[in-house]
Amino acid sequence: MSSQTLPPISNKHQISALQLDVPPRLLLGPGPSNAHPRVLQALGMRQVGHLDPSFITLMNEVQELLRYAWQTDNQLTVPVSGTGSAAMEASLANTVEPGDVVLVGVNGYFGERLCDMAGRCGGDVRRLEKPWGEVFSLDDLRAGLETHRPAILALVHAETSTGARQPLEGISNLCREFDCLLLVDTVTSLGGVPLFLDEWGVDVAYSGSQKCLSCPPGISPLTLGERAVEKLHRRKSQVPNWYLDMTMVSKYWGKERTYHHTAPINMNYAFREALRLVAEEGLEARWQRHQNNAELLWEGLAELGISCHAPYEYRLPSLTTAIIPEGVDGKAVAVYLRKNYNIEIAAGLGQLGGKVWRIGLMGFNSRQENVTLLLAALKDVLGSF
């Protein structure tokens, strides 16, 4: 085509952007956490094609390592191309059919999000509620199942908004008694908190890469057990989300290796390295490291006169909700920490907005020196109030 037939080029948006210069933040909020240096190194490796034999080998390794991290033998265990919310949506889009009753345990912000997504998938959403920071007992859940008779019970294992850990032991027995699937959010627990999906009878689980796995956001684990896969294949309607349809995606991650969409090559490199780090450390040692550093933080907060929102017996080692002392401007403290110490902590969400700080000790960031630095910084800033 002759240049004489083209319109003139507009330079209105041709800015002169400087070379990227990112501040060296220590990310001790609810996520993302700082990626492990080995993960960042893997992220920068040269690409291969998404059907290259070397990449297929990597895919197999990713799936095996992910099964180890989750303690499951589920065949359909894959990383979804997207952040944790994509895996959350995939878990519901593939298992919820229009009219299915979905009972959601709502005791924090992400229970609310599950309700929203399940409704968008056509589910008949019912809520089982607890105050933010509390957890559901087996009696609570039995009463909810008897009342609503759902096709799916959805719970948040590690509620990032409250710092509470939902016990999962015994729930699957109830779900099988009432013939429903157990779907669990493990975004803030995978790689940092004990998880035994098969032993605890979890049918569907999802997570994120950017928290206890210390990988950048952009890829997210999803697993469906046999009961969930059976429900998926019995669907009378198509999965409403083409991109997240596991009847097709699973063929790429299965023996067929059928093209569905172009996998995020470098994110899979990073994710493999993150999972390799989990396997190298070993789950028991990793879980204990997170617990030890969390207890060090809780003891230090208590010495500063700061209480924790979640009860000790249900408190997450990966995410602490620290109650902002009376008379303290929580936002000003967070700004001070960022400007003077390059430390990020976060404010509360929803019902806990303005009431707590959310402090994450996840994956690579769950180290004693980070706890010591944060406590010293908090002591410094609180001395001015």
N, C-alpha and C positions, 0 to 999 in steps of 0.2 A: 504494500500500500504506500502510495506517495505521501510524504510528510506534509504536502500542501493540502491534503484532504483532512488532516487531523486538527482538532481544536488546539488552541495554545495551552501549554501546561501551566497549571496554577502552582505557585510556590508558597501559598499561604501557610501550609502545614510542614514545610521543609525546614524544621528547626535544626539548629546546630547543637546536638546533644553531646554532653561531655562523656568521656569514658566512664563506665560504671565504677562507682566507688561506694561500697556497702559498709556501713558502720559495723564494728565488731561486737555485736550484741551477744550477751549471754541470755538465752531464751529460757527463762524459768517461769513462763506462763503456762496456759493449758494446751499449748501447741500452736505452731510447730516447735519442736525442740531442735537444738543444734544437731545437724547430721554428723555422724562419725566421719573423721578424716578419710578413712578407707572407703566409705560410701561415696564421698565426694570425688575421690580419685576414680572410682569405678564409673561414676556418672559421666566423667569426661572422656571415656574411651571411645575410639572410633566406632561408627555404626556398621552393622551388617544388615542384610535384608531380613525381614520378619519371617521368611521361610528358609533362611540359610541353615544348613545342617548344624552349624555351631550354635545358632540361636535356638534351634529346637532342643539341642542338648541342654542349653541354659534353662529353657522352659521346664524341662523335666526336673532339673535340680531345684528350681524355684518351688515347684509344686511339692516335692518331697520335703524340702526344708520348712515350707509353710505347714505341712501336715505335722511335722515334729513340733513346731512352735505352738500349734493349737492342740496337739495330742489327739489327732484324729486320723482315721484311715479313709475318710471320705474321698471317693474318686473325683467328684466334682469339687475340686479345691483350686481356685484360680485367683490371680490378681486382676482386678477390674481396671480398665484404662480410665482413670479418673480419681478424684480425691475420695475420702471416706464417705462423703455424702452420696457419691455415685454407687458405692457398694451397698449403702443403706437402701437406696432406691432400688437397686437390683434385687436385693433380698425380698422386697415387697412386690415389685413388679412381676417377678417370676412365680410367686407363691399365692398371691391374692387374685382371686377372680371376682368380677362384679357380683355383689350380694354376699360375699363371704363375711361372716362376722369375725372381726379382728379385735381382740381384747388387748389393750395396751396398758401396761403399768406406768402410770404417770407420777413420777416423784422428782421431776426435774425438767430442764429445758429440752433434753433430747428425747424424752418420752413424748413431749408435745410435738416434736418434729416427726416422730414415728406416726403419730395420729394424723398429721397433715399429709404425709406421703401415702399412708394406707388409704385415706379417703380419696386421694387423687387417683389411686389404682382401682377405685370402685368398691372398696371395702365398706362394710357396715361397721363403722368404728365405735367401739364401746370403751369407756375409760374406767380404770381401776386406780383410784387416787390415794396418795399419801402426802403428808407435808414434805416439802423439799428438804432432803437430808435424811429422811427415814427410809426404811426398806420394807419389802413385803414379806410377811410370814407365810408359811405353807397354809395356815388357816385362812389368811386373807385371799390367797390365790384359789384355794378350793371354793370359797364362797363365790368368787368372781366367775369361776368356771361353771359352777352349778347354775348361777343366774343367767349367764350369757351364752353358754354352750358354743364357744367360738371354734372357728376352723384353725385359727392361729392365736397363740399367746405370745406377745412381744414384750421383752423386758430389756432394760439397760443394765448390763453387768457393772460397768464403771461409769457412773453419772458424772460427767465432766463439769457440770454446773454446780454440783453439791459436794463432791468429794466422797460420796458414799458408794460402797461396794455391795451389790445385791447378791446374797448367797444363792447359789444355783442348785445345791445338793437337794435331791428329793423332788424337784419340780417336774422332771421328766416323767416320773411315775404318775403324777396327777394328769399330765398332758395325755399320756397313753390311756389312762382311765376314762378321760373325757374325749378321746379321739381327736386331739388337735396337735398341731405342730408347735414346737418351742423355738422361737426366733430370738436371738440374743445379740445385742450391741456390745462388742468387745473393743471399741475404738481406743479407749484409754487403759485397757488392761493387757492386751496381747503383747507378750514380751516383757511384762513388768509385774504381773499379778498372776497367781496360780490359776490355770485354766486347763480343764480336762474335758473337752467337748464330748468325746465318745463315752467316757465314764459317767458323765453327768447327763447324757442323753439329749444333747442339744441338736436340733434338726437343721437349723439355719443359723449361721453367724457371719458377721462382717466386721471389718476393722479398718484402720487407717495406717499409713506408713510413717507418718510424721511425729508420732508420739513415742511410745516405748521402743519402737524399732529404729529410731534415729535415722530415718531416711527422709528426704524432702517430700512434701506432699505432691500427689499426682498419680499415685497408684494405690489400689486398696484391695485387701484380701476379702474373699467371699468363699464360703463353703456351704454346700447343700448335702445333707445326709440322704440315705436311701428313701426314707419316708417323704422327704421334701421333693426328691427327684421324681418319685412316683406321682406326687400331686402335680408337679410341673408337666409331666407327660400325659396326665389325664385331663388337662385343661380343655374346656369347650370353646374358649376364645384365645386368640393370639396374645402373647405377651405384649402389653401396650407400648413398651419402649423397645424399638428396634435395636438400638445400640447396645442395650443391656440384656437382650434376649439370650438366656443361657441355653436354649435349645439349639441356637446357632453358634454362640461364642464357645460352648463346650466342645464343638467339633474342631475348632481351631486348637484348643488346649488338649484335645483327646487324640486318639490314634489317627483320626482322619486327616488332621492338619489342614482342614478346609479353610480357605481365606474368608474372613468376616470383615475385619477392619485392620488397619495397620497398627500393630502394637507399638506402644511407646518404647522403643528399643533401649534407649539409655536409662530410662526409669526402671526397666527390668534389670539392667546391669546393677544399678544402685540397690534395688530391692533384693537381688540375690546376695549382694555383699552384706546387707543389713541382716538377712536371715542367716548367712554364714557366721556372722559374729554371734548371733544367738546360740547357734549350735556349738561354736567353739567354747563359749563360756559355760554352756550347759544351763538348762532351765532352772534347776534347783539353786545353783549359785547366783543366777541372774535375779530370780525372785527374792532371794535373801538379801542381795545387795540393795535392791530397791527398798525393802523393808527396813534394813539397818539405817540407810540414809534418811528415810522418812522419819524414823523415830528420833534421829539426831536433830532433825528440823523441828519436830514437835516439842522436844525438850527445850530447845533454844527459844522457840516462840513463847513457851510458858514462862521462861526466865525474863522475857521482855514484857510480860503481862498480857500476851495475846493468846486467846483461846481458839480452838478449832470448832468449826460448825458441825461436822459429822461426828457421831459417837465413836469412841475409840474402837469398839469391836467391829464396826463396819467401815472404818476409815480407809480410804485408798492410800497406798504407799506412793502411787504415781502422781496424785493430784490432791493438794491440801487446800481446803477453804478456810482461811484464817480470818477471824472476825475482826473487823476494823475497830480499834478502841474508840470509845466515846470521846468526842472532841477532836478527833483526827480527820483530816481531809484525805480520804483514801486515794482520790485521783491525784492530788498534789504529791503524795508519797510516791506513787507509781511514776509520775513525771520526773521527780527528783532522782529516783533510782536509775531511770533511763539516761538522764542528762549527765549525772555525776559518776555513775558506776557502769554504764552500758548494760544494765540488767533490766530485763523485761519481766514484770509480773502483770497479771490482768485483773480487771474489776469483775464483780459478780454479774451474772446474767439473770434476767427475769425477776423472780421474786427476791433474789439475793442481790440485785443491783444496788450498789452503794453501801452494802452491808458487809461484804467480804472481799478479800483479795484471793485470787486463785493462783496458787504456786505449784508449778510442775517440777518434779524431779523424775525425768523420764529418760530411759535408755542411756546414751552417752553422757547426758547431763546429770544423771544420778551418781554424783561423786561427792565425797566428804568435803573437798576444797570448795565446791560450789555452795554447799550448805554454810560453811564457815564464812565465806565472803558475803552471802546474802544476809546472814544474821548480823554481821558487823555493819553492813550498809543500813539495815533497818534500825539498828541501835543508834546510828549516826543521825538518820533523818528524824526518828521519833524524839530525839533529844531536843528538837527545835519546836515541838508542839507543847 
